[in-house]
Amino acid sequence: MKFGRAIATALSLALLASTPALGAVKAGATCKKIGTTKFYKGKTYTCVKSGKKLVWNKSVAIKTAAPTPTPSPTPTTSYPEEPKSLLDIKSYEQITYWAWKKSSDKIANSESKINEVEILIGPNSGILNKDPLFATKLTSRLFSGYAQPTKLTFLSYSYSDIDWAQNQIETLLDDKTLLEILQAPNRGGRDNARGTCPSVERCHSSQPFTNRAGKSLVIAGFTPSRLSNEGETKGELQSHEFTHVIQQHQYIGSPRELEGLASIRQFAPWWLVEGGADFGGFAAMNHTSYENYQSARMRDVLRTPKQSSEWFVKFINPDSNQYWIQFDSSGEIYNVGFMVTEIFTALKGPDSQMELFRLIANGKTMDDAFETIFGMPWKTAVPLIAKLISDERAKY
């Protein structure tokens, strides 16, 4: 048995050595049919006639095309749909983005009317922002197309410079009739400077003034501890106050000129006055970055009270302007007003704010002015606006 297995193994090895591997092709080996092509180990062989024989010709290496890479999709940024009316708003991001976008575009495509800022600093004072012209120019561009001054005076003073500041205010305004109203007993008398700087610790408010000749100044109390507040040192405060100045200028030459210049809250909603100025500051100083605008606006959003739609309806449209007195020091007229103004701007751009002031200065009520601009009755719009704000505030 052992001998028989050895012979069989040897025979098998001999056969394997003499038989070409299945499918193997070699140049010069015989083939059977002219024109036949075979692929072997990455090469092409063709059966050709050589003399009287048919043989496989020299191999040709097959060039494998490099795979075409699938292009990576270009990342696209999707923006929320632009709202055309309050009824179009499906998400609050439509408001946030389009209020910023329309403001940014307005600034990019407009020129500043203001070309000079005069800075007056009290003998014992400093100033929060040494270059207020930058902020005022941006704000001027945001509201271009509406009356505004070409020169602005900034008056900075500390508590120890109250008397100096009061004399400067009266000299610069140079409008006896207007000053008589501003200094009436029910307004505190001849105490305009003290109103923004009532004590050493609280000398950090600011206020705009504009006379009937169109001359404007902004007074600002100076407290060194406020130098760490970026909102007051980087331009937002100065933009806020210059927005007020532009609001005031809509009254010059109007039927409500004197009363409006004495107090821009006399005829317009208080939240529009202060919230509109807050919006001006946020939009102007963050016009190049939507992300920065989002961050800045959240300061007002988070200070807005968490309340029902019904609460906001009453706040936005009370029976009397006197209703807002209770909120003057707590900030709602600024915060809620900002959110309402942002909605206005998302729909009709930053011009909508100043157009409201212009129409009100010329005798229209808020109801009539709003419907003229937005094409919807104010009383119909208020509940829609209130719900938008209430729902947005509830998220945080």
Summary of the structure (lengths in Angstrom):
residues: 396
radius of gyration: 39.3
end to end distance: 93.0
largest distance: 137.6
contacts: 1229
relative contact order: 0.11
helix: 52%
strand: 11%
